[in-house]
Amino acid sequence: MEDHGPAPPPGPSERPTARRARFRRRPAPSREEARRRLRAFGRFHPTRGQLVAALLTTLLGVALVAQARVTEEAGLQQLRQTELVALLDDVTSRAEALSAEVAELEDDRSRLLGAEGDEAAAEAARERLESYQILAGTVPVEGPGITVLVDDDGGIITQTMLLDGIQELRDAGAEAIQVGPVRVVASSFVRTGPEGEVLLDGEPLSTPYTITAVGDAHTLAGAMAIPGGFSDSLRSAGATVTVVEGATVLIDALHEPSEPRYAQPVPSTQDP
């Protein structure tokens, strides 16, 4: 008998059909089988454990909803009287400021639409130009404010401290700020020089530092007295800080605006 070696593996059509049977789609149940399943489902009787689980889930949902409603309703009730008064004062102040702004805008609109519209428009343009010049630091300004004198012989003040002091004055509503011979504007920056000196817009500052700010003098002085703030940090480190309120302070340092290199105005899409 001739030996032809091991038999080759069966082809796809010769493999057992039992393996392929697993991938066959199950036939749809007959109408009688579907009715039998529906009757079995209608005879479903939950056990005691399932009923208890469903009841606990329902009670938990009700409790969560009730807690959310109580928390929402008790938001103001949990505040102290002083906090409620402060909140009411803040809301009242905002409402008064918005009402004043609305009245001012309505008055401007009436003047612009009236017989003196051209003159009123010119006056509004002049006021806006003056406001922009003050913000840009291109004109000297005067008004009520404070002068902060910092005697720092030990070189305690850092760029971070000076930046914090400027930010505290801005937060308190300072409309113009000058540090030493430098006018502070929106683009001003503070850094440390190669010898450890503090630089404002690249200009070195030296002790005693003089900071002048125009705004509500009482509010600005209060900002300088915040515990842990600019003045408190310097005094704790050994520097001497003196805050003087004045009915009129002068800021005469000017900022030379630079031509922007990257920012360009977006062309107007409105029809001429």
C-alpha positions, 0 to 999 in steps of 0.5 A: 500500500502506498503511503501518501503522507498525512492528509491535508486539512479539510477545506472550508466546505469540509469542516464540521458544521457544528462549529459553524452552527454557533454563528447561525441566526436563531430562527424567529419564535413562532406565534405560539411561542411568542404568546407563551412568553407573554403569558409567562411575563404576565405571571411574573411575581417579584420576590420580597428582596426585589420589592424591598430594593425597589422601595429603597430606591424610590425613597432614596430618590425622594430624599435626594430631591427634597434635600436639593430643594431644601438646600436651594431654599436655605441658601440665604437663610444660612447667611449671617445678618452682617452677610445679608446686609453686605449682600443687600448693600452690594445689590443696591449699589449695583442697581443705583450704578446701573440706574445712573448709567441708564440715565446718563445714556438716555441724556446723551441720546436726547442731546445727540438727537436734539437741536444741539446734536452736533455740538453735543457729539463734539463735546462727547468726542472730546470727553472720550478723547480725554478719557483715552488719553488718561488711560494711555498715560499721555497727559498729566492728571490731577485730582484727589488721591494718595501718595505712598512713601516707601523707605526701603534701605534694606532692599526688601521690595521685590517685583512681586511686592510692587506688582501687588501694590499696583494691583491693589490700587487698581482694584480700589479704583485708581484712575491713574498711577505713577511709581517714581518717574514712571507712569503706570498704564495697561501695558506696564510690566515689572521685572528684576534687573541684572543687579537685583534692582526692580525695573518698571517698564525697563526703568530702574527704581530706587529707594525711597519709592514714591507711589502716587494714585488718583482716585477716591482717597479714602478707598485707596488708603483703605486698600493700602491698609489691607492685612497681608497686603502691600504695606503690611508685607513691607512693614513686616519685613522692616521697611517703612511705609507712609500713606498720605491722603490728599485733596489734590495730587499730581501725576505728571509722568507721561507714557510714550506709546509704542507702535504695535508690531502684531495687533491690527484693527479688524476692518469694519464690515459695515457698509459705508 
